[in-house]
Amino acid sequence: MLVANGIGGTEAHALLALSQGMPAEKFGRVSHLPRAQLAAVVDGMRDRGLVSADDWLTDGGRAAKARIEALTDDLAAPAYDVLQPSQPAQLIADLEPIAAALNAAYDAEN
């Protein structure tokens, strides 16, 4: 959904960080990037009206994120519609060890 809405990979991380009230350069997933590279990404988002002059999301940026999130949810819903009422909780429980392992691996790298 991000690419279909003109949001690239690094922009997606910057968008998430800014939507959470965090400067893009402080966001762990992109904090390792050279500042000039990240500044160029934010500048590009600013040129498209997603980021304001003070480096925070504009109303348009917040609306774009909300639109992308809603569309992602809508497109993912059919995969969950086939589950019985008790199955989503089981699915989450089954995925927790995988998520923990991925988070541990990420933490070990950083």
Biopython code that builds the backbone (N, CA, C, O; Angstrom):
import numpy as np
from Bio.PDB.StructureBuilder import StructureBuilder

atoms = [
    (1, "MET", "N", (0.802, -1.186, 0.000)),
    (1, "MET", "CA", (0.000, 0.000, 0.000)),
    (1, "MET", "C", (0.855, 1.264, 0.000)),
    (1, "MET", "O", (0.487, 2.279, -0.591)),
    (2, "LEU", "N", (1.985, 1.186, 0.662)),
    (2, "LEU", "CA", (2.851, 2.360, 0.727)),
    (2, "LEU", "C", (3.324, 2.772, -0.661)),
    (2, "LEU", "O", (3.204, 3.936, -1.042)),
    (3, "VAL", "N", (3.859, 1.825, -1.413)),
    (3, "VAL", "CA", (4.385, 2.136, -2.735)),
    (3, "VAL", "C", (3.260, 2.628, -3.647)),
    (3, "VAL", "O", (3.452, 3.555, -4.434)),
    (4, "ALA", "N", (2.097, 2.006, -3.535)),
    (4, "ALA", "CA", (0.956, 2.433, -4.346)),
    (4, "ALA", "C", (0.546, 3.863, -4.025)),
    (4, "ALA", "O", (-0.090, 4.531, -4.841)),
    (5, "ASN", "N", (0.910, 4.332, -2.837)),
    (5, "ASN", "CA", (0.613, 5.703, -2.436)),
    (5, "ASN", "C", (1.833, 6.608, -2.531)),
    (5, "ASN", "O", (1.834, 7.711, -1.985)),
    (6, "GLY", "N", (2.874, 6.146, -3.223)),
    (6, "GLY", "CA", (4.051, 6.967, -3.462)),
    (6, "GLY", "C", (4.987, 7.092, -2.274)),
    (6, "GLY", "O", (5.778, 8.034, -2.208)),
    (7, "ILE", "N", (4.912, 6.157, -1.333)),
    (7, "ILE", "CA", (5.771, 6.187, -0.145)),
    (7, "ILE", "C", (6.791, 5.064, -0.267)),
    (7, "ILE", "O", (6.424, 3.890, -0.321)),
    (8, "GLY", "N", (8.088, 5.429, -0.310)),
    (8, "GLY", "CA", (9.154, 4.441, -0.395)),
    (8, "GLY", "C", (9.508, 3.878, 0.976)),
    (8, "GLY", "O", (8.938, 4.275, 1.992)),
    (9, "GLY", "N", (10.454, 2.952, 0.987)),
    (9, "GLY", "CA", (10.834, 2.258, 2.220)),
    (9, "GLY", "C", (11.312, 3.166, 3.335)),
    (9, "GLY", "O", (10.800, 3.099, 4.452)),
    (10, "THR", "N", (12.285, 4.011, 3.047)),
    (10, "THR", "CA", (12.797, 4.913, 4.085)),
    (10, "THR", "C", (11.734, 5.927, 4.469)),
    (10, "THR", "O", (11.625, 6.309, 5.634)),
    (11, "GLU", "N", (10.947, 6.365, 3.486)),
    (11, "GLU", "CA", (9.853, 7.300, 3.781)),
    (11, "GLU", "C", (8.837, 6.661, 4.718)),
    (11, "GLU", "O", (8.283, 7.338, 5.584)),
    (12, "ALA", "N", (8.588, 5.365, 4.555)),
    (12, "ALA", "CA", (7.635, 4.671, 5.421)),
    (12, "ALA", "C", (8.094, 4.733, 6.874)),
    (12, "ALA", "O", (7.287, 4.952, 7.777)),
    (13, "HIS", "N", (9.391, 4.541, 7.095)),
    (13, "HIS", "CA", (9.926, 4.607, 8.456)),
    (13, "HIS", "C", (9.838, 6.033, 9.007)),
    (13, "HIS", "O", (9.489, 6.242, 10.168)),
    (14, "ALA", "N", (10.158, 6.998, 8.160)),
    (14, "ALA", "CA", (10.059, 8.400, 8.593)),
    (14, "ALA", "C", (8.613, 8.756, 8.900)),
    (14, "ALA", "O", (8.337, 9.447, 9.881)),
    (15, "LEU", "N", (7.695, 8.294, 8.076)),
    (15, "LEU", "CA", (6.271, 8.560, 8.289)),
    (15, "LEU", "C", (5.807, 7.969, 9.613)),
    (15, "LEU", "O", (5.087, 8.621, 10.370)),
    (16, "LEU", "N", (6.215, 6.746, 9.891)),
    (16, "LEU", "CA", (5.848, 6.106, 11.157)),
    (16, "LEU", "C", (6.431, 6.869, 12.342)),
    (16, "LEU", "O", (5.728, 7.145, 13.314)),
    (17, "ALA", "N", (7.701, 7.204, 12.261)),
    (17, "ALA", "CA", (8.340, 7.935, 13.362)),
    (17, "ALA", "C", (7.628, 9.254, 13.621)),
    (17, "ALA", "O", (7.288, 9.569, 14.762)),
    (18, "LEU", "N", (7.406, 10.015, 12.576)),
    (18, "LEU", "CA", (6.770, 11.320, 12.730)),
    (18, "LEU", "C", (5.341, 11.185, 13.256)),
    (18, "LEU", "O", (4.884, 12.021, 14.035)),
    (19, "SER", "N", (4.638, 10.136, 12.831)),
    (19, "SER", "CA", (3.269, 9.944, 13.312)),
    (19, "SER", "C", (3.241, 9.588, 14.789)),
    (19, "SER", "O", (2.221, 9.769, 15.454)),
    (20, "GLN", "N", (4.355, 9.083, 15.304)),
    (20, "GLN", "CA", (4.464, 8.742, 16.721)),
    (20, "GLN", "C", (5.105, 9.865, 17.529)),
    (20, "GLN", "O", (5.408, 9.692, 18.709)),
    (21, "GLY", "N", (5.310, 11.017, 16.890)),
    (21, "GLY", "CA", (5.873, 12.162, 17.583)),
    (21, "GLY", "C", (7.369, 12.091, 17.798)),
    (21, "GLY", "O", (7.901, 12.720, 18.712)),
    (22, "MET", "N", (8.049, 11.325, 16.957)),
    (22, "MET", "CA", (9.490, 11.147, 17.082)),
    (22, "MET", "C", (10.179, 11.716, 15.846)),
    (22, "MET", "O", (9.756, 11.430, 14.726)),
    (23, "PRO", "N", (11.222, 12.508, 16.023)),
    (23, "PRO", "CA", (11.965, 12.972, 14.840)),
    (23, "PRO", "C", (12.463, 11.767, 14.042)),
    (23, "PRO", "O", (12.893, 10.767, 14.616)),
    (24, "ALA", "N", (12.401, 11.871, 12.737)),
    (24, "ALA", "CA", (12.771, 10.741, 11.880)),
    (24, "ALA", "C", (14.177, 10.230, 12.179)),
    (24, "ALA", "O", (14.412, 9.022, 12.167)),
    (25, "GLU", "N", (15.111, 11.138, 12.446)),
    (25, "GLU", "CA", (16.504, 10.705, 12.662)),
    (25, "GLU", "C", (16.699, 9.946, 13.970)),
    (25, "GLU", "O", (17.756, 9.349, 14.176)),
    (26, "LYS", "N", (15.717, 9.955, 14.850)),
    (26, "LYS", "CA", (15.806, 9.227, 16.120)),
    (26, "LYS", "C", (15.196, 7.836, 16.033)),
    (26, "LYS", "O", (15.373, 7.018, 16.936)),
    (27, "PHE", "N", (14.471, 7.568, 14.936)),
    (27, "PHE", "CA", (13.769, 6.293, 14.779)),
    (27, "PHE", "C", (14.785, 5.193, 14.529)),
    (27, "PHE", "O", (15.585, 5.292, 13.598)),
    (28, "GLY", "N", (14.769, 4.157, 15.335)),
    (28, "GLY", "CA", (15.764, 3.098, 15.293)),
    (28, "GLY", "C", (16.005, 2.474, 13.940)),
    (28, "GLY", "O", (17.144, 2.140, 13.611)),
    (29, "ARG", "N", (14.962, 2.308, 13.146)),
    (29, "ARG", "CA", (15.110, 1.616, 11.868)),
    (29, "ARG", "C", (15.845, 2.443, 10.821)),
    (29, "ARG", "O", (16.326, 1.896, 9.829)),
    (30, "VAL", "N", (15.937, 3.752, 11.028)),
    (30, "VAL", "CA", (16.641, 4.598, 10.057)),
    (30, "VAL", "C", (17.703, 5.474, 10.710)),
    (30, "VAL", "O", (18.375, 6.247, 10.026)),
    (31, "SER", "N", (17.861, 5.362, 12.022)),
    (31, "SER", "CA", (18.821, 6.223, 12.720)),
    (31, "SER", "C", (20.262, 5.972, 12.290)),
    (31, "SER", "O", (21.122, 6.829, 12.491)),
    (32, "HIS", "N", (20.532, 4.822, 11.708)),
    (32, "HIS", "CA", (21.883, 4.489, 11.248)),
    (32, "HIS", "C", (22.231, 5.155, 9.912)),
    (32, "HIS", "O", (23.398, 5.197, 9.522)),
    (33, "LEU", "N", (21.229, 5.669, 9.224)),
    (33, "LEU", "CA", (21.475, 6.282, 7.914)),
    (33, "LEU", "C", (22.231, 7.594, 8.062)),
    (33, "LEU", "O", (22.078, 8.290, 9.065)),
    (34, "PRO", "N", (23.032, 7.930, 7.084)),
    (34, "PRO", "CA", (23.691, 9.241, 7.126)),
    (34, "PRO", "C", (22.633, 10.344, 7.217)),
    (34, "PRO", "O", (21.602, 10.286, 6.548)),
    (35, "ARG", "N", (22.902, 11.336, 8.044)),
    (35, "ARG", "CA", (21.927, 12.423, 8.250)),
    (35, "ARG", "C", (21.522, 13.091, 6.938)),
    (35, "ARG", "O", (20.361, 13.457, 6.758)),
    (36, "ALA", "N", (22.480, 13.250, 6.023)),
    (36, "ALA", "CA", (22.175, 13.898, 4.740)),
    (36, "ALA", "C", (21.173, 13.068, 3.944)),
    (36, "ALA", "O", (20.277, 13.620, 3.304)),
    (37, "GLN", "N", (21.321, 11.755, 3.980)),
    (37, "GLN", "CA", (20.393, 10.882, 3.259)),
    (37, "GLN", "C", (18.990, 10.975, 3.857)),
    (37, "GLN", "O", (18.005, 11.098, 3.129)),
    (38, "LEU", "N", (18.906, 10.915, 5.170)),
    (38, "LEU", "CA", (17.601, 11.002, 5.826)),
    (38, "LEU", "C", (16.987, 12.383, 5.624)),
    (38, "LEU", "O", (15.777, 12.502, 5.428)),
    (39, "ALA", "N", (17.809, 13.419, 5.671)),
    (39, "ALA", "CA", (17.306, 14.778, 5.427)),
    (39, "ALA", "C", (16.741, 14.896, 4.019)),
    (39, "ALA", "O", (15.734, 15.573, 3.812)),
    (40, "ALA", "N", (17.380, 14.243, 3.044)),
    (40, "ALA", "CA", (16.880, 14.279, 1.671)),
    (40, "ALA", "C", (15.525, 13.581, 1.563)),
    (40, "ALA", "O", (14.651, 14.024, 0.818)),
    (41, "VAL", "N", (15.355, 12.495, 2.304)),
    (41, "VAL", "CA", (14.073, 11.783, 2.308)),
    (41, "VAL", "C", (12.988, 12.685, 2.894)),
    (41, "VAL", "O", (11.906, 12.813, 2.323)),
    (42, "VAL", "N", (13.280, 13.306, 4.030)),
    (42, "VAL", "CA", (12.301, 14.191, 4.671)),
    (42, "VAL", "C", (12.021, 15.397, 3.778)),
    (42, "VAL", "O", (10.880, 15.850, 3.682)),
    (43, "ASP", "N", (13.056, 15.914, 3.128)),
    (43, "ASP", "CA", (12.847, 17.036, 2.199)),
    (43, "ASP", "C", (11.903, 16.640, 1.066)),
    (43, "ASP", "O", (11.041, 17.426, 0.674)),
    (44, "GLY", "N", (12.059, 15.441, 0.545)),
    (44, "GLY", "CA", (11.170, 14.963, -0.507)),
    (44, "GLY", "C", (9.732, 14.855, -0.024)),
    (44, "GLY", "O", (8.794, 15.157, -0.761)),
    (45, "MET", "N", (9.568, 14.423, 1.222)),
    (45, "MET", "CA", (8.223, 14.341, 1.799)),
    (45, "MET", "C", (7.657, 15.747, 2.014)),
    (45, "MET", "O", (6.457, 15.980, 1.873)),
    (46, "ARG", "N", (8.542, 16.662, 2.354)),
    (46, "ARG", "CA", (8.117, 18.059, 2.533)),
    (46, "ARG", "C", (7.655, 18.646, 1.200)),
    (46, "ARG", "O", (6.646, 19.347, 1.134)),
    (47, "ASP", "N", (8.411, 18.347, 0.136)),
    (47, "ASP", "CA", (8.053, 18.834, -1.193)),
    (47, "ASP", "C", (6.679, 18.331, -1.630)),
    (47, "ASP", "O", (5.990, 18.993, -2.406)),
    (48, "ARG", "N", (6.286, 17.168, -1.135)),
    (48, "ARG", "CA", (4.980, 16.598, -1.483)),
    (48, "ARG", "C", (3.888, 16.992, -0.486)),
    (48, "ARG", "O", (2.753, 16.527, -0.590)),
    (49, "GLY", "N", (4.234, 17.856, 0.485)),
    (49, "GLY", "CA", (3.240, 18.354, 1.427)),
    (49, "GLY", "C", (2.936, 17.430, 2.587)),
    (49, "GLY", "O", (1.947, 17.630, 3.292)),
    (50, "LEU", "N", (3.774, 16.415, 2.801)),
    (50, "LEU", "CA", (3.550, 15.481, 3.895)),
    (50, "LEU", "C", (4.196, 15.947, 5.201)),
    (50, "LEU", "O", (3.736, 15.610, 6.292)),
    (51, "VAL", "N", (5.265, 16.725, 5.068)),
    (51, "VAL", "CA", (6.034, 17.191, 6.227)),
    (51, "VAL", "C", (6.109, 18.714, 6.175)),
    (51, "VAL", "O", (6.287, 19.306, 5.111)),
    (52, "SER", "N", (5.970, 19.331, 7.337)),
    (52, "SER", "CA", (6.001, 20.792, 7.428)),
    (52, "SER", "C", (7.428, 21.318, 7.491)),
    (52, "SER", "O", (8.383, 20.544, 7.553)),
    (53, "ALA", "N", (7.561, 22.625, 7.473)),
    (53, "ALA", "CA", (8.879, 23.271, 7.544)),
    (53, "ALA", "C", (9.596, 22.942, 8.848)),
    (53, "ALA", "O", (10.825, 22.969, 8.901)),
    (54, "ASP", "N", (8.841, 22.633, 9.900)),
    (54, "ASP", "CA", (9.470, 22.295, 11.184)),
    (54, "ASP", "C", (9.681, 20.785, 11.364)),
    (54, "ASP", "O", (9.900, 20.308, 12.477)),
    (55, "ASP", "N", (9.612, 20.040, 10.246)),
    (55, "ASP", "CA", (9.913, 18.600, 10.203)),
    (55, "ASP", "C", (8.903, 17.714, 10.918)),
    (55, "ASP", "O", (9.268, 16.635, 11.384)),
    (56, "TRP", "N", (7.663, 18.127, 11.019)),
    (56, "TRP", "CA", (6.598, 17.293, 11.575)),
    (56, "TRP", "C", (5.559, 17.056, 10.503)),
    (56, "TRP", "O", (5.508, 17.788, 9.515)),
    (57, "LEU", "N", (4.732, 16.044, 10.684)),
    (57, "LEU", "CA", (3.701, 15.749, 9.698)),
    (57, "LEU", "C", (2.709, 16.897, 9.575)),
    (57, "LEU", "O", (2.318, 17.518, 10.563)),
    (58, "THR", "N", (2.321, 17.154, 8.352)),
    (58, "THR", "CA", (1.260, 18.117, 8.091)),
    (58, "THR", "C", (-0.080, 17.387, 8.227)),
    (58, "THR", "O", (-0.116, 16.172, 8.416)),
    (59, "ASP", "N", (-1.162, 18.129, 8.130)),
    (59, "ASP", "CA", (-2.476, 17.488, 8.108)),
    (59, "ASP", "C", (-2.543, 16.506, 6.951)),
    (59, "ASP", "O", (-3.109, 15.421, 7.082)),
    (60, "GLY", "N", (-1.963, 16.886, 5.814)),
    (60, "GLY", "CA", (-1.927, 15.996, 4.654)),
    (60, "GLY", "C", (-1.116, 14.740, 4.914)),
    (60, "GLY", "O", (-1.482, 13.658, 4.457)),
    (61, "GLY", "N", (-0.018, 14.875, 5.642)),
    (61, "GLY", "CA", (0.806, 13.720, 6.000)),
    (61, "GLY", "C", (0.072, 12.770, 6.924)),
    (61, "GLY", "O", (0.135, 11.552, 6.755)),
    (62, "ARG", "N", (-0.629, 13.332, 7.907)),
    (62, "ARG", "CA", (-1.417, 12.500, 8.820)),
    (62, "ARG", "C", (-2.564, 11.824, 8.064)),
    (62, "ARG", "O", (-2.871, 10.658, 8.312)),
    (63, "ALA", "N", (-3.191, 12.552, 7.149)),
    (63, "ALA", "CA", (-4.283, 11.984, 6.366)),
    (63, "ALA", "C", (-3.775, 10.857, 5.465)),
    (63, "ALA", "O", (-4.439, 9.831, 5.322)),
    (64, "ALA", "N", (-2.605, 11.043, 4.863)),
    (64, "ALA", "CA", (-2.025, 10.003, 4.007)),
    (64, "ALA", "C", (-1.746, 8.744, 4.814)),
    (64, "ALA", "O", (-2.051, 7.638, 4.368)),
    (65, "LYS", "N", (-1.171, 8.907, 5.997)),
    (65, "LYS", "CA", (-0.894, 7.737, 6.849)),
    (65, "LYS", "C", (-2.184, 7.041, 7.228)),
    (65, "LYS", "O", (-2.267, 5.814, 7.157)),
    (66, "ALA", "N", (-3.193, 7.802, 7.630)),
    (66, "ALA", "CA", (-4.479, 7.210, 8.009)),
    (66, "ALA", "C", (-5.115, 6.469, 6.830)),
    (66, "ALA", "O", (-5.674, 5.386, 7.004)),
    (67, "ARG", "N", (-5.032, 7.045, 5.648)),
    (67, "ARG", "CA", (-5.596, 6.435, 4.450)),
    (67, "ARG", "C", (-4.886, 5.117, 4.136)),
    (67, "ARG", "O", (-5.536, 4.122, 3.814)),
    (68, "ILE", "N", (-3.566, 5.110, 4.227)),
    (68, "ILE", "CA", (-2.784, 3.902, 3.961)),
    (68, "ILE", "C", (-3.097, 2.825, 4.988)),
    (68, "ILE", "O", (-3.276, 1.661, 4.630)),
    (69, "GLU", "N", (-3.165, 3.202, 6.261)),
    (69, "GLU", "CA", (-3.481, 2.232, 7.323)),
    (69, "GLU", "C", (-4.865, 1.636, 7.123)),
    (69, "GLU", "O", (-5.043, 0.426, 7.266)),
    (70, "ALA", "N", (-5.853, 2.473, 6.793)),
    (70, "ALA", "CA", (-7.223, 1.986, 6.600)),
    (70, "ALA", "C", (-7.294, 1.039, 5.409)),
    (70, "ALA", "O", (-7.959, 0.006, 5.481)),
    (71, "LEU", "N", (-6.620, 1.377, 4.319)),
    (71, "LEU", "CA", (-6.632, 0.522, 3.141)),
    (71, "LEU", "C", (-5.929, -0.802, 3.430)),
    (71, "LEU", "O", (-6.394, -1.857, 3.000)),
    (72, "THR", "N", (-4.827, -0.753, 4.146)),
    (72, "THR", "CA", (-4.119, -1.975, 4.525)),
    (72, "THR", "C", (-5.023, -2.875, 5.357)),
    (72, "THR", "O", (-5.090, -4.082, 5.125)),
    (73, "ASP", "N", (-5.721, -2.284, 6.328)),
    (73, "ASP", "CA", (-6.646, -3.058, 7.163)),
    (73, "ASP", "C", (-7.761, -3.676, 6.319)),
    (73, "ASP", "O", (-8.097, -4.849, 6.483)),
    (74, "ASP", "N", (-8.327, -2.878, 5.418)),
    (74, "ASP", "CA", (-9.413, -3.379, 4.566)),
    (74, "ASP", "C", (-8.953, -4.546, 3.694)),
    (74, "ASP", "O", (-9.676, -5.529, 3.530)),
    (75, "LEU", "N", (-7.751, -4.431, 3.137)),
    (75, "LEU", "CA", (-7.250, -5.484, 2.266)),
    (75, "LEU", "C", (-6.844, -6.741, 3.039)),
    (75, "LEU", "O", (-6.882, -7.844, 2.493)),
    (76, "ALA", "N", (-6.461, -6.581, 4.298)),
    (76, "ALA", "CA", (-6.065, -7.729, 5.120)),
    (76, "ALA", "C", (-7.264, -8.439, 5.742)),
    (76, "ALA", "O", (-7.161, -9.609, 6.110)),
    (77, "ALA", "N", (-8.381, -7.761, 5.863)),
    (77, "ALA", "CA", (-9.552, -8.302, 6.563)),
    (77, "ALA", "C", (-10.010, -9.662, 6.035)),
    (77, "ALA", "O", (-10.304, -10.541, 6.845)),
    (78, "PRO", "N", (-10.085, -9.882, 4.720)),
    (78, "PRO", "CA", (-10.567, -11.194, 4.253)),
    (78, "PRO", "C", (-9.758, -12.380, 4.791)),
    (78, "PRO", "O", (-10.312, -13.461, 4.988)),
    (79, "ALA", "N", (-8.478, -12.194, 5.024)),
    (79, "ALA", "CA", (-7.658, -13.280, 5.555)),
    (79, "ALA", "C", (-8.098, -13.666, 6.965)),
    (79, "ALA", "O", (-7.944, -14.820, 7.368)),
    (80, "TYR", "N", (-8.635, -12.726, 7.705)),
    (80, "TYR", "CA", (-9.084, -12.989, 9.066)),
    (80, "TYR", "C", (-10.555, -13.371, 9.122)),
    (80, "TYR", "O", (-11.002, -13.983, 10.092)),
    (81, "ASP", "N", (-11.304, -13.017, 8.093)),
    (81, "ASP", "CA", (-12.733, -13.326, 8.061)),
    (81, "ASP", "C", (-13.003, -14.828, 8.054)),
    (81, "ASP", "O", (-14.072, -15.264, 8.483)),
    (82, "VAL", "N", (-12.051, -15.620, 7.575)),
    (82, "VAL", "CA", (-12.244, -17.068, 7.509)),
    (82, "VAL", "C", (-11.995, -17.752, 8.859)),
    (82, "VAL", "O", (-12.298, -18.933, 9.026)),
    (83, "LEU", "N", (-11.446, -17.010, 9.810)),
    (83, "LEU", "CA", (-11.143, -17.593, 11.117)),
    (83, "LEU", "C", (-12.397, -17.690, 11.980)),
    (83, "LEU", "O", (-13.294, -16.850, 11.911)),
    (84, "GLN", "N", (-12.427, -18.732, 12.788)),
    (84, "GLN", "CA", (-13.492, -18.872, 13.787)),
    (84, "GLN", "C", (-13.218, -17.869, 14.909)),
    (84, "GLN", "O", (-12.080, -17.420, 15.050)),
    (85, "PRO", "N", (-14.229, -17.503, 15.715)),
    (85, "PRO", "CA", (-14.039, -16.476, 16.743)),
    (85, "PRO", "C", (-12.864, -16.723, 17.701)),
    (85, "PRO", "O", (-12.236, -15.766, 18.153)),
    (86, "SER", "N", (-12.566, -17.962, 18.010)),
    (86, "SER", "CA", (-11.469, -18.246, 18.943)),
    (86, "SER", "C", (-10.100, -18.257, 18.279)),
    (86, "SER", "O", (-9.084, -18.216, 18.973)),
    (87, "GLN", "N", (-10.048, -18.310, 16.978)),
    (87, "GLN", "CA", (-8.779, -18.497, 16.279)),
    (87, "GLN", "C", (-7.866, -17.273, 16.245)),
    (87, "GLN", "O", (-6.649, -17.458, 16.276)),
    (88, "PRO", "N", (-8.364, -16.033, 16.183)),
    (88, "PRO", "CA", (-7.411, -14.912, 16.192)),
    (88, "PRO", "C", (-6.513, -14.891, 17.430)),
    (88, "PRO", "O", (-5.316, -14.626, 17.324)),
    (89, "ALA", "N", (-7.083, -15.168, 18.590)),
    (89, "ALA", "CA", (-6.275, -15.187, 19.817)),
    (89, "ALA", "C", (-5.214, -16.281, 19.739)),
    (89, "ALA", "O", (-4.079, -16.077, 20.171)),
    (90, "GLN", "N", (-5.578, -17.444, 19.189)),
    (90, "GLN", "CA", (-4.619, -18.536, 19.049)),
    (90, "GLN", "C", (-3.531, -18.169, 18.054)),
    (90, "GLN", "O", (-2.358, -18.473, 18.273)),
    (91, "LEU", "N", (-3.910, -17.524, 16.972)),
    (91, "LEU", "CA", (-2.933, -17.087, 15.976)),
    (91, "LEU", "C", (-1.919, -16.136, 16.599)),
    (91, "LEU", "O", (-0.717, -16.276, 16.375)),
    (92, "ILE", "N", (-2.392, -15.180, 17.373)),
    (92, "ILE", "CA", (-1.494, -14.241, 18.052)),
    (92, "ILE", "C", (-0.562, -14.986, 18.998)),
    (92, "ILE", "O", (0.641, -14.727, 19.018)),
    (93, "ALA", "N", (-1.112, -15.912, 19.781)),
    (93, "ALA", "CA", (-0.284, -16.692, 20.709)),
    (93, "ALA", "C", (0.767, -17.505, 19.957)),
    (93, "ALA", "O", (1.911, -17.606, 20.398)),
    (94, "ASP", "N", (0.378, -18.082, 18.828)),
    (94, "ASP", "CA", (1.325, -18.878, 18.043)),
    (94, "ASP", "C", (2.440, -18.028, 17.430)),
    (94, "ASP", "O", (3.561, -18.505, 17.249)),
    (95, "LEU", "N", (2.134, -16.786, 17.116)),
    (95, "LEU", "CA", (3.119, -15.906, 16.487)),
    (95, "LEU", "C", (4.030, -15.191, 17.486)),
    (95, "LEU", "O", (5.083, -14.681, 17.105)),
    (96, "GLU", "N", (3.635, -15.151, 18.749)),
    (96, "GLU", "CA", (4.439, -14.428, 19.747)),
    (96, "GLU", "C", (5.882, -14.910, 19.842)),
    (96, "GLU", "O", (6.779, -14.070, 19.917)),
    (97, "PRO", "N", (6.162, -16.226, 19.842)),
    (97, "PRO", "CA", (7.575, -16.648, 19.894)),
    (97, "PRO", "C", (8.376, -16.185, 18.676)),
    (97, "PRO", "O", (9.554, -15.850, 18.798)),
    (98, "ILE", "N", (7.742, -16.167, 17.508)),
    (98, "ILE", "CA", (8.430, -15.711, 16.303)),
    (98, "ILE", "C", (8.737, -14.221, 16.422)),
    (98, "ILE", "O", (9.844, -13.783, 16.111)),
    (99, "ALA", "N", (7.755, -13.450, 16.873)),
    (99, "ALA", "CA", (7.962, -12.009, 17.054)),
    (99, "ALA", "C", (9.058, -11.748, 18.079)),
    (99, "ALA", "O", (9.884, -10.856, 17.888)),
    (100, "ALA", "N", (9.074, -12.519, 19.166)),
    (100, "ALA", "CA", (10.105, -12.345, 20.196)),
    (100, "ALA", "C", (11.492, -12.645, 19.629)),
    (100, "ALA", "O", (12.452, -11.932, 19.921)),
    (101, "ALA", "N", (11.594, -13.689, 18.827)),
    (101, "ALA", "CA", (12.887, -14.037, 18.230)),
    (101, "ALA", "C", (13.356, -12.950, 17.269)),
    (101, "ALA", "O", (14.535, -12.597, 17.256)),
    (102, "LEU", "N", (12.441, -12.423, 16.471)),
    (102, "LEU", "CA", (12.799, -11.345, 15.549)),
    (102, "LEU", "C", (13.228, -10.090, 16.302)),
    (102, "LEU", "O", (14.207, -9.444, 15.929)),
    (103, "ASN", "N", (12.501, -9.746, 17.358)),
    (103, "ASN", "CA", (12.876, -8.579, 18.155)),
    (103, "ASN", "C", (14.229, -8.774, 18.826)),
    (103, "ASN", "O", (15.027, -7.839, 18.895)),
    (104, "ALA", "N", (14.493, -9.976, 19.318)),
    (104, "ALA", "CA", (15.783, -10.258, 19.943)),
    (104, "ALA", "C", (16.918, -10.141, 18.928)),
    (104, "ALA", "O", (17.977, -9.595, 19.239)),
    (105, "ALA", "N", (16.701, -10.646, 17.733)),
    (105, "ALA", "CA", (17.717, -10.555, 16.681)),
    (105, "ALA", "C", (17.976, -9.102, 16.307)),
    (105, "ALA", "O", (19.121, -8.695, 16.111)),
    (106, "TYR", "N", (16.906, -8.331, 16.212)),
    (106, "TYR", "CA", (17.052, -6.895, 15.899)),
    (106, "TYR", "C", (17.827, -6.194, 17.008)),
    (106, "TYR", "O", (18.745, -5.420, 16.737)),
    (107, "ASP", "N", (17.455, -6.469, 18.262)),
    (107, "ASP", "CA", (18.134, -5.843, 19.389)),
    (107, "ASP", "C", (19.622, -6.220, 19.446)),
    (107, "ASP", "O", (20.462, -5.399, 19.815)),
    (108, "ALA", "N", (19.934, -7.454, 19.083)),
    (108, "ALA", "CA", (21.330, -7.903, 19.096)),
    (108, "ALA", "C", (22.165, -7.170, 18.052)),
    (108, "ALA", "O", (23.363, -6.958, 18.242)),
    (109, "GLU", "N", (21.523, -6.783, 16.943)),
    (109, "GLU", "CA", (22.239, -6.062, 15.885)),
    (109, "GLU", "C", (22.444, -4.591, 16.230)),
    (109, "GLU", "O", (23.369, -3.956, 15.722)),
    (110, "ASN", "N", (21.594, -4.051, 17.085)),
    (110, "ASN", "CA", (21.654, -2.612, 17.384)),
    (110, "ASN", "C", (22.150, -2.369, 18.744)),
    (110, "ASN", "O", (22.264, -1.216, 19.162)),
]
sb = StructureBuilder()
sb.init_structure("model")
sb.init_model(0)
sb.init_chain("A")
sb.init_seg("    ")
for serial, (resi, resn, name, xyz) in enumerate(atoms, 1):
    if name == "N":
        sb.init_residue(resn, " ", resi, " ")
    sb.init_atom(name, np.array(xyz, "f"), 0.0, 1.0, " ", f" {name:<3s}", serial, name[0])
structure = sb.get_structure()
